[in-house]
Amino acid sequence: MKTYTQTDLAEYNQNDWILKMLKENTVQEEVEIRTNKWLREMDNKRMIFADVYGDILLNKKEVRVLDIGGGIHHLRKCLLKIVNIRY
C-alpha cells in the first residue's frame, strides 16, 4: 500500500500533466460523468491517477493491461489508444 502526503501533492501540482491531458482530450458529452468530474476537480485524484497510469500514458508503448475497477473517465480513450485492455 502506498500513502501520499501533502508534500507529494504539492510536488505533483507543480506539473499537473493529467489536468492538461484532460483539457486536451475531453469532449462536452463526457463532462457530466461523475468520475470525470472527480478527476477534473480533485488534484489528489489526478496525482494518484498519474501514479497508477502514468507509465503507460507517458511511454505510449503497446502493453497489455488488466484494469480491475478502473472506472470510466475521460482518459480511458487515451489508454485504449495505447494499450490492449482486457475486461
N, C-alpha and C positions, 0 to 999 in steps of 0.2 A: 504494500500500500504506500502511496506517495502522499505527502502532505504539502500544502502550499502556504506561503506566508504573504503578508502584505508587501514585504520586500520583493518576493517573486513577482507579485502583481505589478508593482511599480516598475520593475525591470521590463516585464512584458509590455507594459503600456508605453515604453519609450519607442517601441516599434510594433504597433498593433496591426500586424500584417493580415490577420484574419478579418478584421473590420474592413481593411482596404479590399480584400478579396470579395467580401460580401457586397460591398458597394459596387464593385465591378461586375458581379455575376447575378445580381438579384433582379428578377422581373416583378412587376407590380402584383401579379396573381399570387406570389409567394409571401408577400409582406405580412399578411394577417395570420399566417400559420403560427401557432403558439411557440413551437420550438424555434422558429426563425426569429420571432420577436425576442425570445430569451437570448439567443446568440447575438443579435444586433444590440440589445440594450444592456447586457451584462458582461463587463470586461473580464470578470473572473471565469465565466463560462468560456469565453473566447480563449483565455490563457490555457485552460485545461484542454479545450479542443485542439489548440495548436500543439500541445504536448502529445496528445494521443494520435493525431492525424498529420502532424507537421512533416514528419519524414517522408510520408507518401506524397503529400501535396507539393513539397519543395523539390523532391528528387525526380518526380514525374517519370519514374521507371515503371514498366508494367510489372505488377506483382499481383499475387492472389491474397485476398483479404477475407477473413471470416468475421463479419461485423455483427455481433450479437447485441441487440438493444441499442444500436447507434442512433435510432430515431430518424425522423425526416427533417431535413434542414436545407437551406439554400445551397450549401457546398456539396451536397450529395452528388449533384450533377458534375461537379468538378472532379470528385473522386471517381465517378463512373467513367469519365474520360480517360483516367489513368490506370485504374485497376480492374481486375476481374473479381467483383464482389459476389459472394455466394450467399443466398438467403436460405 
